[in-house]
Amino acid sequence: MKRKFDASPKDRSARDGETGPAGALSLAEGVMDFVVADPARLLRFMEASGLDPAALRAAAGSPDLLTGILDHVVSDEETLLACAGALGVPPERITAAWRRLGPPDPDSFGA
């Protein structure tokens, strides 16, 4: 008999900080919310990515955009730390999501 305080494996995974594909996407959505909440941060992302407002709206919610947001945040330590603080997660969780969703390491090609 399962007691109501017993966490399912999915619940334990999220609580313990493991970042599976669904957890990585969910965390990336939180990172996106963090970036778009501040016009200056959003502008920096748009300038770095080359996206204009129409392209950003068209890509909203896509895995590619979420990966790009993670890439942008992870590339700047100050932004990464601010984002982690705002989301209440360790910065390592954000970098783990970035690694899970990002492209493979170029050194792993052709071996």
C-alpha positions in Angstrom: 0.0 0.0 0.0 1.4 3.4 -1.0 1.3 6.0 1.7 0.4 9.5 0.6 3.8 10.8 1.7 5.7 8.3 -0.4 7.1 10.1 -3.5 6.9 8.5 -6.9 10.3 8.1 -8.7 9.3 11.1 -10.8 8.7 13.2 -7.7 11.9 12.1 -6.1 13.9 12.8 -9.3 12.6 16.4 -9.5 13.2 17.0 -5.8 16.7 15.5 -5.8 17.8 17.7 -8.6 18.1 15.1 -11.3 17.5 16.5 -14.8 15.9 14.1 -17.2 14.6 15.3 -20.6 11.2 16.5 -19.2 12.8 18.2 -16.2 15.4 19.9 -18.4 12.7 21.3 -20.6 10.7 22.4 -17.6 13.7 24.1 -16.1 14.5 25.7 -19.5 11.0 27.2 -19.5 11.7 28.7 -16.1 15.0 30.2 -17.5 13.0 31.6 -20.4 10.6 33.3 -18.0 13.5 34.7 -16.1 15.1 36.2 -19.3 11.8 37.7 -20.7 10.9 39.2 -17.3 13.6 41.8 -17.7 13.6 43.9 -21.0 17.4 44.4 -20.8 18.1 40.7 -20.5 15.7 39.9 -23.3 17.3 42.5 -25.5 20.7 41.0 -24.8 19.4 37.6 -25.8 17.8 38.8 -28.9 20.9 40.7 -30.0 23.1 37.6 -29.3 20.8 35.2 -31.1 19.9 37.5 -34.0 16.2 37.0 -33.3 13.8 39.8 -34.0 10.5 40.1 -32.0 8.5 38.2 -34.8 11.0 35.4 -34.9 11.0 35.2 -31.1 7.2 34.9 -31.0 7.2 32.3 -33.7 9.8 30.2 -31.9 8.2 30.6 -28.4 8.2 27.3 -26.6 10.2 25.4 -29.1 13.0 23.1 -27.9 15.5 24.9 -30.1 14.6 28.3 -28.5 14.7 26.8 -25.0 18.2 25.4 -25.8 19.3 28.7 -27.1 18.1 30.5 -23.9 20.0 28.0 -21.8 23.1 28.5 -24.0 22.8 32.2 -23.5 22.4 32.1 -19.8 25.1 29.5 -19.2 27.6 31.6 -21.2 27.5 34.4 -18.7 28.3 33.6 -15.1 26.6 36.6 -13.6 23.3 35.9 -15.5 23.6 32.2 -14.6 23.9 32.9 -10.9 21.1 35.5 -11.0 18.8 33.1 -12.8 19.6 30.2 -10.4 18.9 32.5 -7.5 15.6 33.7 -9.0 14.5 30.1 -9.7 15.7 28.7 -6.4 17.9 26.1 -7.9 21.7 25.5 -7.9 23.4 26.8 -11.0 24.6 23.2 -11.7 20.9 22.3 -12.4 20.8 24.8 -15.1 24.1 23.7 -16.6 22.9 20.1 -16.4 19.7 21.0 -18.3 21.9 22.8 -20.9 24.1 19.7 -21.4 21.1 17.5 -21.7 19.3 19.6 -24.3 22.3 21.1 -26.1 24.1 19.7 -29.1 26.6 16.8 -28.6 30.2 17.7 -27.8 32.0 18.2 -31.1 34.9 16.1 -29.8 32.6 13.1 -29.9 32.0 13.3 -33.7 33.7 10.9 -36.1 35.6 8.7 -33.5 
